[in-house]
Amino acid sequence: MEHIFKTEVRGYELDSYGHVNNAVYINYLEQARWEILKKDEVLKSLYHKNLLLVVTETNIRYMRELKLFDKIEIETIIKFEAPYLIFNHDLVNVSANTKSAKAVVKTLLIDQDRIPQDIPAELLSLVN
């Protein structure tokens, strides 16, 4: 299942070159993941179990710049490669009909003592 998060480039996200600062892409990707986890109350379930999904690795390939007011869609496919959940993100500039970046974000589920945990069924339900 593909998950889609939509947003728009805001002025404070621009750098001195007039396009989105490269670090802001990480914020977009993180918000897309939060929205996915919020859906169907998966995030709420993790909180109740005192579990945290943490990022262990991020790899981004920047392809085309984003500018002020560009409409963006982040298309995400989630894979499970034990013990990791891997988020494959495509950041699409809908305004220009181009892919602006692609990223692979590796995550790990841990408990409050920072010990890795098995992925529960409600989280695996998001996997393709």
DSSP file (Angstrom, degrees, kcal/mol; ACC not computed):
  #  RESIDUE AA STRUCTURE BP1 BP2  ACC     N-H-->O    O-->H-N    N-H-->O    O-->H-N    TCO  KAPPA ALPHA  PHI   PSI    X-CA   Y-CA   Z-CA
    1    1 A M              0   0    0      0, 0.0    77,-0.5     0, 0.0     2,-0.4   0.000 360.0 360.0 360.0 133.4    0.0    0.0    0.0
    2    2 A E  E     -A   77   0A   0     75,-0.1     2,-0.4   126,-0.1    75,-0.2  -0.793 360.0-152.9 -95.4 135.4    1.3    3.4   -0.9
    3    3 A H  E     -A   76   0A   0     73,-2.8    73,-3.2    -2,-0.4     2,-0.5  -0.879   8.3-158.8-106.8 138.1    0.8    6.2    1.6
    4    4 A I  E     -A   75   0A   0     -2,-0.4     2,-0.4    71,-0.2    71,-0.2  -0.974   9.2-174.6-125.3 128.1    0.6    9.9    0.3
    5    5 A F  E     -A   74   0A   0     69,-1.9    69,-3.1    -2,-0.5     2,-0.4  -0.973  12.4-156.6-117.8 132.7    1.3   13.0    2.3
    6    6 A K  E     +A   73   0A   0     -2,-0.4     2,-0.3    67,-0.2    67,-0.2  -0.881  23.7 144.3-114.1 142.0    0.7   16.4    0.8
    7    7 A T  E     -A   72   0A   0     65,-2.2    65,-3.0    -2,-0.4     2,-0.3  -0.904  34.7-123.3-155.8-176.5    2.2   19.8    1.7
    8    8 A E  E     -A   71   0A   0     -2,-0.3     2,-0.2    63,-0.2    63,-0.2  -0.988  32.3-100.9-138.9 145.7    3.4   23.0    0.1
    9    9 A V        -     0   0    0     61,-2.2    60,-1.6    -2,-0.3     2,-0.3  -0.495  39.2-154.5 -69.1 130.2    6.7   24.8    0.3
   10   10 A R    >   -     0   0    0     -2,-0.2     3,-1.9    58,-0.2     4,-0.2  -0.751  23.6-113.6-106.7 155.0    6.7   27.7    2.8
   11   11 A G  G >  S+     0   0    0     -2,-0.3     3,-1.6     1,-0.3    -1,-0.1   0.835 112.1  58.6 -56.8 -39.3    8.9   30.8    2.7
   12   12 A Y  G 3  S+     0   0    0      1,-0.3    -1,-0.3     8,-0.0    -3,-0.0   0.552  96.2  65.7 -72.9  -4.4   10.8   30.0    5.9
   13   13 A E  G <  S+     0   0    0     -3,-1.9     8,-2.5     2,-0.0    -1,-0.3   0.481  83.3  99.6 -91.0  -3.8   12.0   26.7    4.3
   14   14 A L  B <   -F   20   0B   0     -3,-1.6     6,-0.2     6,-0.2     2,-0.1  -0.504  60.5-147.4 -85.9 151.2   14.0   28.5    1.6
   15   15 A D    >   -     0   0    0      4,-2.6     3,-2.1    -2,-0.2    -1,-0.1  -0.390  43.9 -79.6-102.3-172.5   17.8   29.1    1.7
   16   16 A S  T 3  S+     0   0    0      1,-0.3    -2,-0.0    -2,-0.1    -1,-0.0   0.626 127.6  62.2 -67.5 -12.2   19.8   32.0    0.3
   17   17 A Y  T 3  S-     0   0    0      2,-0.3    -1,-0.3     0, 0.0     3,-0.1   0.475 116.0-111.8 -90.0  -3.1   19.5   30.4   -3.2
   18   18 A G  S <  S+     0   0    0     -3,-2.1    50,-0.5     1,-0.3     2,-0.3   0.591  84.6  96.6  85.1  10.4   15.7   30.7   -3.2
   19   19 A H  B    S-G   67   0C   0     48,-0.1    -4,-2.6     1,-0.0    -1,-0.3  -0.831  88.0 -69.0-125.6 171.0   15.0   27.0   -3.0
   20   20 A V  B     -F   14   0B   0     46,-2.5    -6,-0.2    -2,-0.3    46,-0.2  -0.320  54.8-114.2 -61.3 130.6   14.2   24.6   -0.3
   21   21 A N    >>  -     0   0    0     -8,-2.5     3,-1.5     1,-0.1     4,-0.7  -0.385  22.9-121.4 -62.9 140.3   17.2   24.0    2.0
   22   22 A N  H >> S+     0   0    0      1,-0.3     3,-0.8     2,-0.2     4,-0.5   0.821 110.5  58.6 -58.2 -32.9   18.4   20.4    1.8
   23   23 A A  H >> S+     0   0    0      1,-0.2     4,-0.9     2,-0.2     3,-0.7   0.771  93.9  67.1 -67.9 -24.5   17.8   19.8    5.5
   24   24 A V  H <> S+     0   0    0     -3,-1.5     4,-2.2     1,-0.2    -1,-0.2   0.800  86.6  68.6 -67.4 -28.3   14.1   20.7    5.2
   25   25 A Y  H <X S+     0   0    0     -3,-0.8     4,-2.4    -4,-0.7    -1,-0.2   0.883  95.3  55.6 -57.7 -37.2   13.6   17.5    3.1
   26   26 A I  H <X S+     0   0    0     -3,-0.7     4,-2.4    -4,-0.5    -1,-0.2   0.887 105.7  51.8 -63.2 -38.0   14.2   15.5    6.2
   27   27 A N  H  X S+     0   0    0     -4,-0.9     4,-2.6    -3,-0.2    -2,-0.2   0.922 108.7  50.4 -63.3 -43.8   11.4   17.4    7.9
   28   28 A Y  H  X S+     0   0    0     -4,-2.2     4,-2.1     1,-0.2    -2,-0.2   0.931 112.1  47.4 -58.5 -45.9    9.0   16.7    5.1
   29   29 A L  H  X S+     0   0    0     -4,-2.4     4,-2.0     1,-0.2    -1,-0.2   0.899 111.4  50.7 -64.3 -41.2    9.9   13.0    5.3
   30   30 A E  H  X S+     0   0    0     -4,-2.4     4,-2.4     1,-0.2    -1,-0.2   0.924 109.5  49.8 -63.7 -43.7    9.5   12.9    9.0
   31   31 A Q  H  X S+     0   0    0     -4,-2.6     4,-2.4     1,-0.2    -1,-0.2   0.890 107.7  54.6 -63.7 -37.3    6.1   14.5    8.8
   32   32 A A  H  X S+     0   0    0     -4,-2.1     4,-2.0    -5,-0.2    -1,-0.2   0.917 109.4  47.9 -60.1 -42.3    5.0   12.0    6.2
   33   33 A R  H  X S+     0   0    0     -4,-2.0     4,-2.6     2,-0.2    -2,-0.2   0.906 109.5  52.5 -65.7 -41.0    6.0    9.2    8.6
   34   34 A W  H  X S+     0   0    0     -4,-2.4     4,-2.3     1,-0.2    -2,-0.2   0.919 109.3  50.0 -58.9 -43.0    4.1   10.8   11.5
   35   35 A E  H  X S+     0   0    0     -4,-2.4     4,-1.4     2,-0.2    -1,-0.2   0.893 110.4  49.8 -64.4 -39.4    1.0   11.1    9.3
   36   36 A I  H  < S+     0   0    0     -4,-2.0     3,-0.2     1,-0.2     6,-0.2   0.939 113.7  45.2 -62.9 -46.6    1.3    7.4    8.4
   37   37 A L  H  < S+     0   0    0     -4,-2.6     6,-2.9     1,-0.2     5,-0.5   0.815 109.3  56.1 -68.8 -30.4    1.7    6.3   12.0
   38   38 A K  H >< S+     0   0    0     -4,-2.3     3,-1.7    -5,-0.2    -1,-0.2   0.825  88.5  95.1 -69.3 -31.5   -1.2    8.6   13.1
   39   39 A K  G >< S+     0   0    0     -4,-1.4     3,-1.6     1,-0.3     4,-0.2  -0.325  97.7   7.1 -62.9 141.2   -3.5    6.9   10.7
   40   40 A D  G 3  S-     0   0    0      1,-0.3    -1,-0.3     2,-0.1    -2,-0.1   0.697 121.1 -83.6  57.6  20.6   -5.6    4.1   12.2
   41   41 A E  G <> S+     0   0    0     -3,-1.7     4,-1.9     1,-0.1    -1,-0.3   0.737  87.7 140.9  59.4  27.4   -4.2    5.0   15.6
   42   42 A V  H <> S+     0   0    0     -3,-1.6     4,-2.2    -5,-0.5    -4,-0.2   0.923  72.7  51.2 -62.4 -44.3   -1.0    3.0   15.2
   43   43 A L  H  > S+     0   0    0     -6,-2.9     4,-2.5     1,-0.2    -1,-0.2   0.906 107.9  52.2 -60.2 -42.9    1.0    5.8   16.9
   44   44 A K  H  > S+     0   0    0     -7,-0.3     4,-2.2     1,-0.2    -1,-0.2   0.899 108.8  50.7 -60.2 -41.5   -1.4    5.8   19.8
   45   45 A S  H  X S+     0   0    0     -4,-1.9     4,-1.2     2,-0.2    -1,-0.2   0.899 109.6  49.9 -63.5 -42.0   -1.0    2.0   20.2
   46   46 A L  H  <>S+     0   0    0     -4,-2.2     5,-2.7     1,-0.2     3,-0.3   0.912 109.6  51.7 -63.6 -42.5    2.8    2.4   20.2
   47   47 A Y  H ><5S+     0   0    0     -4,-2.5     3,-1.6     1,-0.2    -2,-0.2   0.913 107.1  52.9 -59.6 -43.6    2.6    5.1   22.9
   48   48 A H  H 3<5S+     0   0    0     -4,-2.2    -1,-0.2     1,-0.3    -2,-0.2   0.794 111.1  46.9 -64.3 -26.9    0.4    2.9   25.1
   49   49 A K  T 3<5S-     0   0    0     -4,-1.2    -1,-0.3    -3,-0.3    -2,-0.2   0.352 114.1-119.1 -93.7   5.2    3.0    0.1   24.8
   50   50 A N  T < 5 +     0   0    0     -3,-1.6    62,-0.5     1,-0.2     2,-0.4   0.884  65.3 145.2  56.5  41.8    5.9    2.6   25.5
   51   51 A L  E   < -B  111   0A   0     -5,-2.7     2,-0.4    60,-0.2    60,-0.2  -0.862  33.4-160.7-111.2 146.0    7.4    1.8   22.2
   52   52 A L  E     -B  110   0A   0     58,-2.9    58,-2.9    -2,-0.4     2,-0.7  -0.980  13.4-145.1-126.5 136.5    9.3    4.3   20.0
   53   53 A L  E     -B  109   0A   0     -2,-0.4     2,-0.3    56,-0.2    56,-0.2  -0.901  30.6-173.1 -98.2 113.4   10.1    4.1   16.3
   54   54 A V  E     -B  108   0A   0     54,-2.9    54,-2.5    -2,-0.7     2,-0.4  -0.824  25.1-117.4-114.1 148.0   13.5    5.7   15.8
   55   55 A V  E     +B  107   0A   0     -2,-0.3    52,-0.3    52,-0.2     3,-0.1  -0.667  30.0 172.2 -81.5 130.1   15.4    6.5   12.7
   56   56 A T  E     +     0   0A   0     50,-3.1     2,-0.3    -2,-0.4    51,-0.2   0.584  68.0  11.2-110.0 -18.1   18.7    4.6   12.4
   57   57 A E  E     -B  106   0A   0     49,-1.5    49,-2.5     2,-0.0     2,-0.4  -0.954  55.4-169.3-162.2 139.0   19.7    5.7    8.8
   58   58 A T  E     -B  105   0A   0     -2,-0.3     2,-0.5    47,-0.2    47,-0.2  -0.997   3.7-177.5-133.4 130.3   18.6    8.2    6.2
   59   59 A N  E     -B  104   0A   0     45,-2.2    45,-2.4    -2,-0.4     2,-0.4  -0.982   9.9-177.6-128.1 119.0   19.8    8.2    2.6
   60   60 A I  E     -B  103   0A   0     -2,-0.5     2,-0.6    43,-0.2    43,-0.2  -0.944  16.0-162.7-120.6 136.6   18.5   11.0    0.3
   61   61 A R  E     -B  102   0A   0     41,-3.0    41,-1.9    -2,-0.4     2,-0.4  -0.969  16.5-149.1-114.7 115.0   19.1   11.6   -3.4
   62   62 A Y  E     +B  101   0A   0     -2,-0.6    39,-0.3    39,-0.2     3,-0.1  -0.694  25.9 164.6 -83.5 131.1   18.3   15.2   -4.3
   63   63 A M        +     0   0    0     37,-3.5     2,-0.3     1,-0.4    38,-0.2   0.762  59.1   6.7-118.4 -42.9   17.1   15.4   -7.9
   64   64 A R  S    S-     0   0    0     36,-1.7    -1,-0.4    34,-0.1    34,-0.0  -0.995  77.2-105.0-146.1 146.9   15.3   18.7   -8.6
   65   65 A E        -     0   0    0     -2,-0.3     2,-0.4    -3,-0.1    36,-0.0  -0.275  23.6-140.9 -71.5 157.0   14.9   21.9   -6.6
   66   66 A L        -     0   0    0    -46,-0.2   -46,-2.5    34,-0.1     2,-0.2  -0.942  20.1-165.0-114.4 141.0   11.7   22.9   -4.8
   67   67 A K  B >   -G   19   0C   0     -2,-0.4     3,-2.3   -48,-0.2   -58,-0.3  -0.747  37.6 -54.7-124.1 171.1   10.7   26.6   -4.8
   68   68 A L  T 3  S+     0   0    0    -50,-0.5   -58,-0.2     1,-0.3    -1,-0.1  -0.116 120.0   3.7 -49.1 131.6    8.2   28.7   -2.9
   69   69 A F  T 3  S+     0   0    0    -60,-1.6    -1,-0.3     1,-0.2   -59,-0.1   0.452  85.5 152.7  69.8   5.9    4.6   27.5   -3.0
   70   70 A D    <   -     0   0    0     -3,-2.3   -61,-2.2   -62,-0.1     2,-0.4  -0.434  46.8-124.5 -60.1 137.7    5.4   24.3   -4.9
   71   71 A K  E     -A    8   0A   0    -63,-0.2    23,-1.8    -3,-0.1    24,-1.1  -0.737  32.2-162.8 -85.8 133.7    2.8   21.6   -4.1
   72   72 A I  E     -AC   7  93A   0    -65,-3.0   -65,-2.2    -2,-0.4     2,-0.4  -0.928  17.1-169.6-124.3 141.3    4.5   18.5   -2.9
   73   73 A E  E     -AC   6  92A   0     19,-2.4    19,-3.3    -2,-0.4     2,-0.7  -0.999  10.4-155.7-123.9 132.9    3.4   14.9   -2.5
   74   74 A I  E     -AC   5  91A   0    -69,-3.1   -69,-1.9    -2,-0.4     2,-0.5  -0.930  10.8-161.6-107.7 112.5    5.5   12.4   -0.5
   75   75 A E  E     -AC   4  90A   0     15,-2.8    15,-2.5    -2,-0.7     2,-0.4  -0.830  12.7-169.0 -96.4 124.6    4.7    8.9   -1.8
   76   76 A T  E     -AC   3  89A   0    -73,-3.2   -73,-2.8    -2,-0.5     2,-0.4  -0.950  18.0-175.0-125.5 132.2    5.8    6.3    0.7
   77   77 A I  E     -AC   2  88A   0     11,-2.3    11,-3.0    -2,-0.4     2,-0.4  -0.992  18.6-148.9-119.7 131.7    6.1    2.5    0.5
   78   78 A I  E     - C   0  87A   0    -77,-0.5    50,-2.9    -2,-0.4     2,-0.3  -0.854  13.4-173.2-106.7 133.9    7.0    0.7    3.7
   79   79 A K  E     - C   0  86A   0      7,-2.8     7,-3.2    -2,-0.4     2,-0.6  -0.900  17.4-137.9-120.9 151.9    9.0   -2.6    3.7
   80   80 A F  E     + C   0  85A   0     -2,-0.3     2,-0.4     5,-0.2     5,-0.2  -0.956  26.1 165.6-112.5 119.0    9.8   -4.9    6.6
   81   81 A E  E >   - C   0  84A   0      3,-2.4     3,-2.8    -2,-0.6    -2,-0.0  -0.856  57.6 -80.4-129.4  93.8   13.4   -6.3    6.7
   82   82 A A  T 3  S+     0   0    0     -2,-0.4     3,-0.1     1,-0.4    36,-0.1   0.011 114.3   8.7 -44.3 133.2   13.7   -7.7   10.2
   83   83 A P  T 3  S+     0   0    0      0, 0.0    26,-0.5     0, 0.0    -1,-0.4  -0.939 122.7  71.4 -92.5  14.2   14.3   -6.0   12.6
   84   84 A Y  E <   -CD  81 108A   0     -3,-2.8    -3,-2.4    24,-0.1     2,-0.5  -0.608  58.1-148.2 -99.1 148.2   13.8   -2.8   10.5
   85   85 A L  E     -CD  80 107A   0     22,-1.8    22,-2.7    -2,-0.2     2,-0.5  -0.965  25.1-156.9-101.5 128.3   10.9   -1.0    9.0
   86   86 A I  E     -CD  79 106A   0     -7,-3.2    -7,-2.8    -2,-0.5     2,-0.6  -0.933   5.3-156.0-115.5 123.7   12.2    0.8    5.9
   87   87 A F  E     -CD  78 105A   0     18,-3.1    18,-2.6    -2,-0.5     2,-0.7  -0.869   3.6-162.5-100.0 116.3   10.4    3.8    4.5
   88   88 A N  E     -CD  77 104A   0    -11,-3.0   -11,-2.3    -2,-0.6     2,-0.4  -0.888  17.0-170.2-100.0 111.3   10.9    4.4    0.8
   89   89 A H  E     -CD  76 103A   0     14,-2.8    14,-2.6    -2,-0.7     2,-0.5  -0.845  18.5-168.3-108.3 135.8    9.9    7.9    0.0
   90   90 A D  E     -CD  75 102A   0    -15,-2.5   -15,-2.8    -2,-0.4     2,-0.7  -0.995  13.6-153.6-115.1 124.1    9.5    9.7   -3.3
   91   91 A L  E     -CD  74 101A   0     10,-3.0     9,-2.8    -2,-0.5    10,-1.5  -0.874  17.1-167.6-101.0 110.8    9.1   13.4   -3.0
   92   92 A V  E     -CD  73  99A   0    -19,-3.3   -19,-2.4    -2,-0.7     2,-1.1  -0.848  21.8-142.3-107.8 129.9    7.2   14.7   -6.0
   93   93 A N  E  >> -CD  72  98A   0      5,-3.2     5,-1.7    -2,-0.5     4,-1.2  -0.785  18.4-173.7 -86.1  99.3    6.8   18.3   -7.0
   94   94 A V  T  45S+     0   0    0    -23,-1.8    -1,-0.2    -2,-1.1   -22,-0.2   0.849  79.4  61.6 -65.3 -34.7    3.2   18.2   -8.2
   95   95 A S  T  45S+     0   0    0    -24,-1.1    -1,-0.2     1,-0.2   -23,-0.1   0.866 119.2  25.8 -59.9 -38.0    3.4   21.8   -9.5
   96   96 A A  T  45S-     0   0    0     -3,-0.4    -1,-0.2   -25,-0.3    -2,-0.2   0.420 103.1-125.5-106.5  -1.5    6.1   20.8  -12.0
   97   97 A N  T  <5S+     0   0    0     -4,-1.2     2,-0.3     1,-0.2    -3,-0.2   0.911  70.3 120.3  55.1  46.2    5.2   17.1  -12.4
   98   98 A T  E   <S- D   0  93A   0     -5,-1.7    -5,-3.2   -34,-0.0     2,-0.6  -0.947  70.0-111.7-135.9 156.0    8.8   16.1  -11.4
   99   99 A K  E     - D   0  92A   0     -2,-0.3    -7,-0.3    -7,-0.2     3,-0.1  -0.803  27.8-175.5 -87.0 125.3   10.4   14.0   -8.8
  100  100 A S  E     -     0   0A   0     -9,-2.8   -37,-3.5    -2,-0.6   -36,-1.7   0.756  62.3 -14.1 -92.8 -28.8   12.5   16.2   -6.5
  101  101 A A  E     -BD  62  91A   0    -10,-1.5   -10,-3.0   -39,-0.3     2,-0.4  -0.986  49.9-149.3-164.5 160.3   14.1   13.6   -4.3
  102  102 A K  E     -BD  61  90A   0    -41,-1.9   -41,-3.0    -2,-0.3     2,-0.3  -0.992  21.2-177.2-136.3 147.5   13.9   10.0   -3.2
  103  103 A A  E     -BD  60  89A   0    -14,-2.6   -14,-2.8    -2,-0.4     2,-0.5  -0.985  22.3-151.7-144.9 150.8   14.9    8.7    0.2
  104  104 A V  E     -BD  59  88A   0    -45,-2.4   -45,-2.2    -2,-0.3     2,-0.5  -0.994  18.0-171.3-122.2 122.9   15.3    5.5    2.1
  105  105 A V  E     -BD  58  87A   0    -18,-2.6   -18,-3.1    -2,-0.5     2,-0.5  -0.964   7.9-155.7-120.4 118.6   14.8    5.8    5.9
  106  106 A K  E     -BD  57  86A   0    -49,-2.5   -50,-3.1    -2,-0.5   -49,-1.5  -0.801  16.7-174.9 -95.3 130.7   15.6    2.8    8.1
  107  107 A T  E     -BD  55  85A   0    -22,-2.7   -22,-1.8    -2,-0.5     2,-0.4  -0.874  12.7-158.6-126.4 158.5   13.8    2.7   11.4
  108  108 A L  E     -BD  54  84A   0    -54,-2.5   -54,-2.9    -2,-0.3     2,-0.5  -0.994  18.4-129.3-135.9 139.8   13.9    0.4   14.5
  109  109 A L  E     +B   53   0A   0    -26,-0.5     8,-2.9     8,-0.4     2,-0.3  -0.796  34.5 174.7 -92.2 127.7   11.3   -0.1   17.2
  110  110 A I  E     -BE  52 116A   0    -58,-2.9   -58,-2.9    -2,-0.5     2,-0.1  -0.886  23.9-128.6-129.0 160.8   12.7    0.2   20.7
  111  111 A D  E >   -B   51   0A   0      4,-1.7     3,-2.2    -2,-0.3   -60,-0.2  -0.342  46.9 -82.9 -96.0-175.0   11.2    0.2   24.2
  112  112 A Q  T 3  S+     0   0    0    -62,-0.5   -61,-0.1     1,-0.3   -62,-0.1   0.690 131.2  55.1 -65.9 -17.8   11.8    2.8   27.0
  113  113 A D  T 3  S-     0   0    0      2,-0.1    -1,-0.3     3,-0.0     0, 0.0   0.309 119.6-111.3 -93.8   7.6   15.1    1.1   27.9
  114  114 A R  S <  S+     0   0    0     -3,-2.2    -2,-0.1     1,-0.3    -5,-0.0   0.782  70.2 144.0  68.1  30.6   16.2    1.5   24.3
  115  115 A I        -     0   0    0      1,-0.0    -4,-1.7     0, 0.0    -1,-0.3  -0.879  56.3-109.5 -99.9 128.1   16.1   -2.2   23.6
  116  116 A P  B     -E  110   0A   0      0, 0.0     2,-0.3     0, 0.0    -6,-0.3  -0.242  39.0-162.5 -57.3 142.3   15.0   -3.3   20.1
  117  117 A Q        -     0   0    0     -8,-2.9    -8,-0.4   -34,-0.1     2,-0.1  -0.846  24.1 -94.8-125.1 159.1   11.6   -4.9   20.0
  118  118 A D        -     0   0    0     -2,-0.3    -1,-0.0     1,-0.1   -36,-0.0  -0.410  48.2-103.3 -67.9 151.0    9.6   -7.0   17.5
  119  119 A I        -     0   0    0     -2,-0.1    -1,-0.1     1,-0.1   -35,-0.0  -0.668  39.3-130.3 -78.6 122.0    7.3   -5.1   15.2
  120  120 A P    >>  -     0   0    0      0, 0.0     4,-2.2     0, 0.0     3,-0.9  -0.281  21.8-106.2 -73.0 161.6    3.7   -5.5   16.4
  121  121 A A  H 3> S+     0   0    0      1,-0.3     4,-1.6     2,-0.2    -2,-0.0   0.848 116.8  58.4 -56.6 -40.0    0.9   -6.5   14.0
  122  122 A E  H 34 S+     0   0    0      1,-0.2    -1,-0.3     2,-0.2     4,-0.2   0.828 110.7  43.4 -64.2 -29.4   -0.7   -3.0   13.9
  123  123 A L  H X4 S+     0   0    0     -3,-0.9     3,-1.5     1,-0.2     4,-0.2   0.855 110.3  54.7 -80.7 -37.4    2.6   -1.6   12.6
  124  124 A L  H >< S+     0   0    0     -4,-2.2     3,-1.5     1,-0.3    -2,-0.2   0.746  92.9  73.3 -66.4 -21.7    3.1   -4.5   10.2
  125  125 A S  T 3< S+     0   0    0     -4,-1.6    -1,-0.3     1,-0.3    -2,-0.2   0.710  91.3  57.8 -64.7 -18.2   -0.3   -3.7    8.7
  126  126 A L  T <  S+     0   0    0     -3,-1.5   -48,-0.4    -4,-0.2    -1,-0.3   0.575  86.7 103.5 -85.4 -10.2    1.2   -0.6    7.1
  127  127 A V    <         0   0    0     -3,-1.5   -48,-0.2    -4,-0.2    -3,-0.0  -0.436 360.0 360.0 -78.4 145.3    3.8   -2.7    5.2
  128  128 A N              0   0    0    -50,-2.9   -49,-0.1    -2,-0.1    -1,-0.1   0.444 360.0 360.0 -86.1 360.0    3.5   -3.5    1.5
